[in-house]
Amino acid sequence: MDTTTLSSRGQIVIPKALRESKRWRVGTSFVVEEVPQGILLKPLSTFTPSKLEDVLGCTSYRGPALSQADIEGALADDLARRFAAK
């Protein structure tokens, strides 16, 4: 178990091995929560949480459902078209 000391500026150094194992880089932001045992640091998510209704508009396709064969055929046609153009 590592130990650290609170500085006069209220800073605590998180041991390098722990930072590396958690992949925390310079500039990582944390939520600080008070818990019965002391404090809990949780890194902020890179992406803000979203709700289904907020992103549902991204699905603009309104036609019938495509089969796996239809999708693979369309991809093959697109690849053939792209390579034929070169």
SULQUIQUI-V407419 format. One record per residue. RES is the residue in one small letter. SS is DSSP state (A for helix, B for strand, O for the rest). Layout:
BEGIN
RES SS
RES SS
END
This chain:
BEGIN
m O
d O
t O
t O
t O
l O
s O
s O
r O
g O
q O
i O
v O
i O
p O
k A
a A
l A
r A
e A
s A
k A
r O
w O
r O
v O
g O
t O
s O
f B
v B
v B
e B
e B
v B
p O
q O
g B
i B
l B
l B
k B
p B
l O
s O
t O
f O
t O
p O
s O
k O
l A
e A
d A
v A
l A
g A
c A
t O
s O
y O
r O
g O
p O
a O
l O
s O
q A
a A
d A
i A
e A
g A
a A
l A
a A
d A
d A
l A
a A
r A
r A
f A
a A
a O
k O
END
